[in-house]
Structures are given as C-alpha cells and as structure tokens.
Amino acid sequence: MKQPATQRDLDQREICLLQIQINNSCIKLEQGDITESAADAIVNAANSDLILGAGVAGAIRNKGGPSIQEECDRIGPCPVGNAAITYAGKLNARFVIHAVGPRWGEGNEIEKLRNATLNSLQRAEEKGLTSIAFPAVSTGIFGFPVELAAETLLKAAIQYLSRKTGIKTVTFTLFDGVSFNVFKDKLTFIKKEEI
C-alpha cells in the first residue's frame, strides 16, 4: 500500500488555482509534475505500443521503475482511443492508466482523444479508484493543439462526472505554465457555458 503524500510532496506542487464541482465530484487544475501526484491513478500519454519513451511516459518510466514497462509489454498493444491500466511501481500513485491518444493529422482526432479520456476514467472506475490525474494527453510529440486538447479533455471529464460515478476528483496536472493557462481559460469558459 502506498504511503500518503507528505507535506514536502505537497509543497513541491503548485496550488490548485481552479476547481469546479460536478455533482459529488470535482475537476481541478494544477501546475506541476504528474509523477509526483498522490492521486489513486495518474494517466500516461501513451503510444499504441505502450512503450514508455519520452515526455510524460519517459518521466513515468524513470521515476516508477522498470516494472511499469514490463507490465505494459505483457498488456500491449492498445488501440488509439483506448486505455490500459498497470500498477505504478515506485510512484506515489497506485496505478498508471495508459491513455492512447491520437497523433494530430491522423483523422478523427477529437473523437479519439475524447474516447481515450472516457476510457481512462472507466479503467479507474473499474478498479474502484476515487482520484485520477491527467496530463495534456496528445499535446507533446503527437502534436495535438493545446487549446483543442484542453477543450476535448475537459468536456469528456465533465461528461463522465455528470453521471453517477465513484470518481470524486479529476485533476489536470499541467507541466508548463502555458498549458496550465490554456486549460484554466478553457475550464473557466466551459464553466460559464455549460455548468
């Protein structure tokens, strides 16, 4: 069983600047390193072969240890728009959910990213988890525009939390300030329009 995050762990992450309530759940935004998250599960921006290469996946591999990749090798491949779950190795989280987002330009990208988000939440629900942290899936080397990814990821999370669910907290943990501000602006706009 993982130990709870210490005050030092919490101090290393930025304060949550925006949170919205949806039924008995909430969506939070924070800037920081997702590998330091104390959520039940963190989401990896995965490729369909579940190879933990660069970006978020590389950070997860480096901090979580080789057992995560070994488990991915037994599970993979995973189709675009789907998600697989593994244990989290040495990370604070208990599980890593590998969301296979689309590459920009491959076609039907918004629907694929939406499905990857919904399937990630479903994997968490299947394990009885109550908290999950997402990065900006597909926005790195996959080239998905951050503004469009933010809108797609946030709307999918809102859709999922709008029904009866055991998930209490969905956090979007953005590594850089630019992505954080884009997500903050999108969530503020969505909150005004839809909630």
QUIBELNOR-V545694 format. One record per pair of residues at least 4 apart in sequence whose C-alpha atoms are under 8 Angstrom apart, sorted by sequence separation. I is the first residue (numbers start at 1). J is the second residue. If there is no record, write none. Layout:
I:J ; I:J
This chain:
5:9 ; 6:10 ; 7:11 ; 8:12 ; 9:13 ; 21:25 ; 22:26 ; 33:37 ; 46:50 ; 47:51 ; 53:57 ; 54:58 ; 55:59 ; 56:60 ; 57:61 ; 58:62 ; 59:63 ; 60:64 ; 61:65 ; 62:66 ; 64:68 ; 66:70 ; 67:71 ; 68:72 ; 69:73 ; 70:74 ; 71:75 ; 72:76 ; 73:77 ; 78:82 ; 79:83 ; 88:92 ; 102:106 ; 105:109 ; 108:112 ; 109:113 ; 110:114 ; 111:115 ; 112:116 ; 113:117 ; 114:118 ; 115:119 ; 116:120 ; 117:121 ; 118:122 ; 119:123 ; 120:124 ; 121:125 ; 122:126 ; 123:127 ; 124:128 ; 125:129 ; 136:140 ; 138:142 ; 139:143 ; 140:144 ; 144:148 ; 145:149 ; 146:150 ; 147:151 ; 148:152 ; 149:153 ; 150:154 ; 151:155 ; 152:156 ; 153:157 ; 154:158 ; 155:159 ; 156:160 ; 157:161 ; 158:162 ; 159:163 ; 161:165 ; 175:179 ; 176:180 ; 177:181 ; 178:182 ; 179:183 ; 180:184 ; 181:185 ; 182:186 ; 183:187 ; 184:188 ; 185:189 ; 186:190 ; 187:191 ; 188:192 ; 189:193 ; 190:194 ; 191:195 ; 5:10 ; 21:26 ; 22:27 ; 37:42 ; 46:51 ; 52:57 ; 53:58 ; 54:59 ; 60:65 ; 61:66 ; 78:83 ; 88:93 ; 89:94 ; 104:109 ; 124:129 ; 125:130 ; 138:143 ; 139:144 ; 144:149 ; 160:165 ; 174:179 ; 175:180 ; 190:195 ; 20:26 ; 21:27 ; 46:52 ; 51:57 ; 52:58 ; 78:84 ; 88:94 ; 103:109 ; 124:130 ; 138:144 ; 139:145 ; 161:167 ; 174:180 ; 19:26 ; 20:27 ; 35:42 ; 61:68 ; 87:94 ; 88:95 ; 102:109 ; 139:146 ; 173:180 ; 19:27 ; 20:28 ; 34:42 ; 52:60 ; 53:61 ; 61:69 ; 87:95 ; 88:96 ; 124:132 ; 19:28 ; 52:61 ; 75:84 ; 86:95 ; 87:96 ; 18:28 ; 19:29 ; 85:95 ; 86:96 ; 102:112 ; 136:146 ; 139:149 ; 17:28 ; 18:29 ; 45:56 ; 46:57 ; 85:96 ; 86:97 ; 101:112 ; 102:113 ; 121:132 ; 138:149 ; 16:28 ; 17:29 ; 18:30 ; 44:56 ; 45:57 ; 85:97 ; 86:98 ; 101:113 ; 137:149 ; 16:29 ; 17:30 ; 44:57 ; 84:97 ; 85:98 ; 136:149 ; 157:170 ; 16:30 ; 72:86 ; 83:97 ; 84:98 ; 136:150 ; 15:30 ; 16:31 ; 71:86 ; 83:98 ; 84:99 ; 101:116 ; 14:30 ; 15:31 ; 44:60 ; 71:87 ; 83:99 ; 100:116 ; 13:30 ; 14:31 ; 52:69 ; 82:99 ; 83:100 ; 99:116 ; 13:31 ; 14:32 ; 51:69 ; 68:86 ; 81:99 ; 82:100 ; 99:117 ; 13:32 ; 50:69 ; 68:87 ; 81:100 ; 82:101 ; 12:32 ; 13:33 ; 68:88 ; 80:100 ; 81:101 ; 99:119 ; 51:72 ; 68:89 ; 79:100 ; 80:101 ; 81:102 ; 99:120 ; 34:56 ; 50:72 ; 51:73 ; 67:89 ; 78:100 ; 80:102 ; 98:120 ; 13:36 ; 50:73 ; 66:89 ; 97:120 ; 35:59 ; 64:88 ; 65:89 ; 113:137 ; 35:60 ; 64:89 ; 65:90 ; 113:138 ; 50:76 ; 64:90 ; 97:123 ; 9:36 ; 49:76 ; 50:77 ; 63:90 ; 64:91 ; 97:124 ; 35:63 ; 48:76 ; 49:77 ; 50:78 ; 63:91 ; 48:77 ; 49:78 ; 48:78 ; 81:111 ; 48:79 ; 60:91 ; 81:112 ; 48:80 ; 80:112 ; 81:113 ; 150:182 ; 151:183 ; 5:38 ; 47:80 ; 81:114 ; 82:115 ; 83:116 ; 146:179 ; 150:183 ; 154:187 ; 4:38 ; 81:115 ; 82:116 ; 104:138 ; 81:116 ; 103:138 ; 132:167 ; 147:182 ; 151:186 ; 155:190 ; 80:116 ; 81:117 ; 83:119 ; 84:120 ; 101:137 ; 102:138 ; 113:149 ; 117:153 ; 121:157 ; 130:166 ; 131:167 ; 134:170 ; 136:172 ; 146:182 ; 147:183 ; 150:186 ; 151:187 ; 82:119 ; 83:120 ; 101:138 ; 129:166 ; 130:167 ; 131:168 ; 132:169 ; 133:170 ; 134:171 ; 135:172 ; 136:173 ; 81:119 ; 82:120 ; 85:123 ; 99:137 ; 104:142 ; 114:152 ; 118:156 ; 128:166 ; 129:167 ; 130:168 ; 131:169 ; 132:170 ; 133:171 ; 134:172 ; 135:173 ; 136:174 ; 84:123 ; 103:142 ; 104:143 ; 110:149 ; 113:152 ; 114:153 ; 117:156 ; 118:157 ; 121:160 ; 130:169 ; 131:170 ; 132:171 ; 133:172 ; 134:173 ; 135:174 ; 147:186 ; 83:123 ; 102:142 ; 103:143 ; 104:144 ; 113:153 ; 117:157 ; 125:165 ; 131:171 ; 133:173 ; 135:175 ; 103:144 ; 104:145 ; 125:166 ; 102:144 ; 110:152 ; 114:156 ; 118:160 ; 125:167 ; 124:167 ; 136:179 ; 41:88 ; 50:98 ; 42:93 ; 41:93 ; 44:96 ; 46:98 ; 47:99 ; 48:100 ; 39:92 ; 40:93 ; 41:94 ; 42:95 ; 43:96 ; 44:97 ; 45:98 ; 46:99 ; 47:100 ; 38:92 ; 39:93 ; 40:94 ; 41:95 ; 42:96 ; 43:97 ; 44:98 ; 45:99 ; 46:100 ; 47:101 ; 36:91 ; 37:92 ; 38:93 ; 39:94 ; 40:95 ; 41:96 ; 42:97 ; 43:98 ; 44:99 ; 45:100 ; 46:101 ; 35:91 ; 36:92 ; 37:93 ; 41:97 ; 43:99 ; 45:101 ; 35:92 ; 43:120 ; 56:135 ; 41:124 ; 55:140 ; 5:92 ; 4:92 ; 41:129 ; 3:92 ; 40:129 ; 43:132 ; 2:92 ; 40:130 ; 41:131 ; 42:132 ; 43:133 ; 44:134 ; 45:135 ; 2:93 ; 40:131 ; 41:132 ; 42:133 ; 43:134 ; 44:135 ; 45:136 ; 2:94 ; 39:131 ; 40:132 ; 41:133 ; 42:134 ; 43:135 ; 45:137 ; 1:94 ; 39:132 ; 44:137 ; 45:138 ; 39:133 ; 37:133 ; 34:133 ; 34:134 ; 34:135 ; 27:157 ; 27:158 ; 22:158 ; 25:161 ; 23:161 ; 22:161 ; 23:162 ; 34:173 ; 22:162 ; 33:173 ; 34:174 ; 28:169 ; 30:171 ; 32:173 ; 33:174 ; 34:175 ; 25:167 ; 26:168 ; 27:169 ; 28:170 ; 29:171 ; 30:172 ; 31:173 ; 32:174 ; 33:175 ; 25:168 ; 26:169 ; 27:170 ; 28:171 ; 29:172 ; 30:173 ; 31:174 ; 32:175 ; 24:168 ; 25:169 ; 26:170 ; 27:171 ; 28:172 ; 29:173 ; 30:174 ; 31:175 ; 32:176 ; 25:170 ; 27:172 ; 29:174 ; 31:176 ; 31:177 ; 31:180 ; 30:180 ; 29:180 ; 29:183 ; 29:184 ; 18:184 ; 20:191 ; 22:195
